[in-house]
Amino acid sequence: MKKVISLALASALTAGIAMAKEIKVGAVMPMSGPLAAYGQVTNLGVELAHKIQPKLKNGDTIKLVLIDNKGDKVETANATTRLIASDKVVAILGALTSTNTAQTIAIADKKKVPVIASVATNDKLTARRTFANRVCFTDSFQGEVVANYAKEQGYKTAVVIVDQAQVYSLGLAKAFQKAFKDNGGKLLKKIRVTSGDKDFKAVVSQIKNLNPDFMFLPLYHPEASMIARQSKQLGLNKPMFSGDGVANQTFIDLGGESVEGYMFTDFFDYTNPPSQTSADFIKFHEKETNKKEVNSFTALGADTYNILIDAMNRCEDPSDSICVNNEIKKTTNFDGVSGKITINGEGNATRSAVIKEIRNGQAGFKATVNP
């Protein structure tokens, strides 16, 4: 029997028939810990996209290798090293937050393994990194969207609350400040907090005394929801706006009635699918999860996977990481779940943003903003 199989294999090779193989793709996500809400919904998008498209056009099978980084930099570094050294992945999807994604990119770039970030928005993330890519917009674009909205509403003064421990928060705050000032707005104060803080009453009292027209909170959902709750308790009623760091149901669950009217920038709104591809994914998501609502991070998780597969399909050898990286950077008007995506030579995406407002405990679509 072994001889027959060997002869068949030799015959196939002689005839020039390529044998299908398994190619590993890594994913680094916070599946536990304080940022688990982000990792779980993003990884869902990756897995659903993989279910739809588990093979390349040449017949090769894609195997996903997921490692939980627990939202921690050291865990992220260990996960990235393992995926490259032990699992021999052709590319890595993740690692979600800008801080952790920068850690993954720093390691992967040296090993010439492409990374596609789903929601890491810090402007400097791809700078001088050949193998860094993303499908989300940058903080500079996101900050301008918020500043322009504030101008349209006639808000002339603002306070920014920034998390000094997160590069995401620092970068987004900087982008907003510049755009807000350029629009003629006045920044009354930038107040610094730190991830993990729970008592913001002194911060809220300070803002009450400053009496701004507008509050910008480029924070993640744990801190943003607490500030919203404590603001309501102390009678501070000012318009609050965040970036995509609060774009999840957990923020609404934690904030309760305190986040009613809260606004934030996001990448996608499932009630306004931008294409048939998007609409089809929404239907598949409902079939697989029994949930109609598709989180924007789920859409972006799917887009990271789909753009990677598209790039691999354009390589003669889809396991050639250098070719795959080059093709990722040639992505033009890709029909993604979250909309049209173009990735430039620096690995940055050109794409639209949406503004959402929380109404009756639900994040509702307010507007689309094109680049």
C-alpha positions in Angstrom: 0.0 0.0 0.0 2.8 2.4 0.9 4.4 1.7 -2.4 1.2 2.5 -4.3 0.8 5.8 -2.5 4.5 6.7 -3.1 4.1 5.9 -6.8 0.9 8.1 -7.0 2.7 11.0 -5.3 5.7 10.7 -7.6 3.4 10.6 -10.6 1.6 13.7 -9.4 4.9 15.6 -8.9 6.2 14.4 -12.2 3.1 15.7 -13.9 3.6 19.1 -12.2 0.5 18.9 -10.1 1.0 21.0 -7.0 0.0 19.3 -3.7 -2.2 21.4 -1.5 -0.7 22.3 1.9 -1.7 23.8 5.2 -0.6 27.4 5.8 -0.7 28.9 9.3 -1.9 32.4 10.1 -1.4 33.8 13.6 -3.7 35.9 15.6 -2.8 37.8 18.8 -5.9 39.0 20.7 -6.8 39.8 24.3 -9.3 37.0 24.9 -9.1 37.5 28.7 -8.2 40.4 31.0 -9.5 44.0 31.0 -9.6 44.2 27.2 -11.2 40.9 26.5 -14.4 42.6 25.2 -12.4 43.9 22.2 -10.5 40.7 21.5 -13.5 38.4 21.6 -15.6 40.4 19.1 -12.6 41.0 16.8 -11.6 37.3 16.8 -15.2 36.4 16.0 -14.8 38.4 12.8 -11.6 36.5 11.9 -13.2 33.2 12.6 -16.4 33.9 10.6 -14.3 35.1 7.6 -12.2 31.9 7.9 -15.4 29.8 7.9 -16.5 31.6 4.7 -13.1 31.3 3.0 -11.0 28.5 4.6 -8.9 27.8 1.6 -6.9 29.7 -1.0 -7.7 29.5 -4.7 -4.9 27.0 -5.2 -6.4 24.6 -2.7 -4.1 25.4 0.2 -5.9 25.2 3.6 -5.6 28.1 6.1 -5.1 27.2 9.8 -5.7 29.9 12.3 -3.5 29.9 15.4 -4.9 32.1 18.1 -2.9 33.2 21.2 -4.4 35.2 24.1 -2.1 38.1 25.0 -4.4 39.0 28.0 -4.0 42.7 26.9 -0.4 42.7 28.2 2.8 43.8 26.5 5.0 41.0 27.8 2.3 38.4 26.9 2.1 40.0 23.4 5.8 39.7 22.8 5.8 36.1 23.9 2.9 35.2 21.7 4.4 36.9 18.7 7.7 35.2 19.2 6.0 31.8 19.5 3.9 32.3 16.4 6.9 33.1 14.3 9.5 30.7 15.8 7.4 27.7 16.6 4.2 27.9 14.5 5.9 29.3 11.5 3.0 31.6 10.6 3.0 33.4 7.3 1.4 36.5 8.8 -0.1 37.8 12.1 -3.5 39.4 12.7 -3.7 41.7 15.7 -2.7 42.6 18.4 -5.7 45.0 18.8 -4.6 48.0 21.0 -1.9 50.3 19.6 0.5 49.6 22.5 0.4 45.8 22.0 0.3 45.9 18.2 3.5 48.0 18.3 5.1 45.2 20.3 4.0 42.6 17.8 5.2 44.7 14.8 8.6 45.4 16.4 9.3 41.6 16.6 7.6 40.6 13.3 9.3 43.3 11.3 12.7 41.9 12.1 11.6 38.5 11.1 10.0 39.8 7.9 6.5 38.6 8.8 3.6 40.9 7.9 1.2 42.1 10.5 -2.3 43.4 9.7 -3.8 45.4 12.6 -7.5 45.6 12.9 -8.1 48.5 15.2 -4.7 49.9 16.2 -5.0 53.6 15.2 -1.9 55.3 16.5 -0.3 57.3 13.7 3.3 56.2 14.4 2.5 52.5 14.4 3.6 51.9 10.8 6.4 54.4 10.7 9.7 52.9 9.5 8.2 49.4 9.7 8.2 47.6 6.4 5.9 44.7 7.5 3.3 46.8 9.4 -0.2 47.2 7.9 -3.7 48.1 9.2 -7.3 48.2 8.0 -8.5 50.9 10.4 -8.2 54.7 10.1 -5.5 56.6 12.0 -5.9 58.8 15.1 -5.1 61.9 13.0 -8.2 61.3 10.8 -10.3 60.2 13.8 -9.2 63.3 15.8 -10.1 65.6 12.9 -13.6 64.0 12.6 -14.3 64.7 16.3 -12.9 68.3 16.1 -14.9 69.1 13.0 -18.1 67.8 14.6 -17.4 70.0 17.6 -17.0 73.0 15.3 -20.3 72.2 13.5 -22.1 72.1 16.8 -20.7 75.5 17.8 -18.6 74.2 20.7 -15.9 76.7 21.3 -14.2 75.3 24.5 -13.2 71.8 25.4 -11.5 69.7 28.0 -9.6 66.5 27.1 -9.1 63.6 29.5 -6.2 61.5 28.4 -4.8 58.1 29.6 -1.1 58.7 30.0 -0.5 54.9 30.0 -1.9 54.3 26.5 -0.3 55.5 23.2 -3.7 55.2 21.6 -5.1 57.8 24.1 -2.0 60.1 23.8 -2.0 60.0 20.0 -5.8 60.6 19.6 -5.7 63.5 22.2 -2.9 65.2 20.3 -4.7 64.9 16.9 -7.9 66.3 18.4 -6.2 69.2 20.1 -4.5 70.3 16.9 -7.6 70.1 14.8 -9.8 71.7 17.5 -7.4 74.7 17.8 -7.0 75.0 14.0 -10.8 75.3 13.9 -10.7 78.2 16.3 -11.6 76.2 19.4 -9.9 76.8 22.8 -8.6 73.9 24.9 -9.3 74.7 28.6 -7.3 71.8 30.0 -5.8 68.4 29.3 -6.4 66.2 32.4 -4.3 63.1 32.7 -5.6 59.8 34.2 -4.1 56.2 34.2 -5.6 52.9 33.1 -7.1 51.1 36.1 -8.1 54.3 37.9 -11.6 54.0 39.4 -12.2 57.3 41.4 -12.6 60.2 39.0 -14.6 62.5 41.3 -11.7 65.0 41.6 -11.5 65.0 37.8 -15.2 65.6 37.4 -15.2 68.4 39.9 -12.3 70.1 38.1 -14.2 69.9 34.8 -17.4 71.4 36.5 -15.3 74.4 37.6 -13.9 74.8 34.1 -17.4 74.6 32.5 -16.3 73.6 28.9 -18.8 73.3 26.0 -17.5 69.9 25.2 -15.6 66.9 26.7 -13.3 64.6 24.6 -12.4 61.3 26.2 -9.9 59.3 24.0 -10.1 56.4 26.5 -11.0 52.7 26.5 -14.4 51.7 27.9 -13.5 50.9 31.5 -12.3 54.4 32.3 -14.7 56.2 30.0 -17.8 54.5 31.5 -16.7 55.3 35.0 -16.2 59.0 34.2 -19.6 59.1 32.6 -21.2 57.5 35.7 -19.4 59.8 38.1 -20.2 62.9 36.0 -23.9 62.1 36.2 -23.6 61.5 40.0 -22.0 64.9 40.5 -24.3 66.8 38.1 -21.9 67.4 35.3 -23.9 67.4 32.1 -21.7 68.2 29.1 -21.5 66.6 25.7 -19.1 63.7 25.8 -17.3 62.3 22.8 -14.8 59.4 22.5 -13.0 57.5 19.8 -13.4 53.9 18.8 -12.1 52.8 22.2 -15.7 52.7 23.5 -17.2 51.1 20.4 -18.6 48.0 22.1 -21.6 46.9 24.0 -19.6 46.5 27.3 -19.2 50.3 27.4 -23.0 50.7 27.2 -23.6 48.0 29.8 -21.1 49.6 32.2 -22.3 53.1 31.7 -26.0 52.4 31.8 -28.2 55.6 31.7 -25.1 57.7 32.2 -23.9 57.2 28.6 -27.2 58.2 27.1 -26.4 60.8 24.4 -22.7 59.8 24.4 -21.1 60.0 21.0 -18.1 58.2 19.4 -16.3 57.6 16.2 -16.5 54.1 14.7 -15.5 52.2 11.6 -18.8 50.5 10.6 -22.6 50.4 11.3 -24.4 47.2 10.6 -27.7 49.0 10.0 -26.0 50.8 7.0 -24.0 48.1 5.2 -21.8 49.8 2.5 -22.0 46.9 0.0 -23.5 43.6 -0.9 -20.4 41.9 0.5 -21.1 43.6 3.8 -24.8 42.7 3.8 -23.9 39.1 3.1 -21.5 39.0 6.0 -24.1 40.5 8.3 -26.6 37.7 7.3 -23.9 35.0 7.9 -23.1 36.5 11.2 -26.7 36.3 12.3 -26.9 32.7 11.1 -23.9 31.7 13.0 -24.5 33.7 16.2 -28.2 34.3 16.3 -27.5 38.0 16.7 -28.4 40.7 14.3 -26.0 43.3 15.6 -22.5 43.1 14.2 -19.9 44.9 16.2 -17.5 47.2 14.2 -14.5 45.3 15.6 -16.0 42.1 14.2 -16.2 43.7 10.8 -12.6 44.8 11.0 -11.5 41.4 12.2 -13.1 39.9 9.1 -11.4 42.5 6.9 -7.9 41.7 8.2 -8.4 38.1 7.3 -10.0 38.7 3.9 -7.3 41.2 2.9 -4.6 38.8 3.9 -6.3 36.0 1.8 -6.6 38.3 -1.1 -2.9 39.1 -0.9 -1.9 35.5 -0.6 -4.0 34.5 -3.6 -1.9 37.0 -5.7 1.4 35.3 -4.7 2.8 32.4 -6.7 3.9 31.0 -3.3 1.3 32.1 -0.7 3.6 31.0 2.1 6.2 33.6 1.0 5.8 36.3 3.7 7.7 39.0 1.7 5.4 38.5 -1.4 2.3 38.6 0.8 3.4 41.8 2.5 4.1 43.4 -0.9 0.6 42.4 -2.1 -1.1 43.7 1.1 0.4 47.1 0.3 -1.1 47.0 -3.2 -4.6 46.6 -1.8 -6.9 49.1 -3.7 -10.6 49.7 -3.2 -10.9 46.3 -1.5 -14.6 45.4 -1.0 -14.5 44.9 2.8 -17.1 44.1 5.3 -16.6 47.5 6.8 -16.4 49.4 3.5 -13.9 50.1 0.7 -10.3 49.9 1.9 -7.1 51.0 0.2 -3.7 50.3 1.8 -0.7 52.4 0.8 3.0 51.7 0.7 3.4 52.6 4.3 0.7 50.1 5.3 -1.9 52.7 6.2 -5.5 52.4 5.2 -7.7 55.1 3.5 -11.3 54.5 4.5 -14.4 56.2 5.9 -15.5 56.7 9.5 -18.9 56.8 11.1 -20.2 58.8 14.0 -22.6 57.0 16.5 -24.7 58.2 19.3 -26.0 56.1 22.2 -29.8 56.3 22.3 -32.1 54.2 24.5 -29.2 51.9 25.4 -28.2 51.3 21.8 -25.4 52.8 19.6 -27.2 54.4 16.7 -25.8 55.6 13.4 -25.5 59.4 13.1 -23.3 60.1 10.1 -20.6 58.8 7.7 -17.4 60.8 7.3 -15.3 60.2 4.2 -11.5 60.9 4.1 
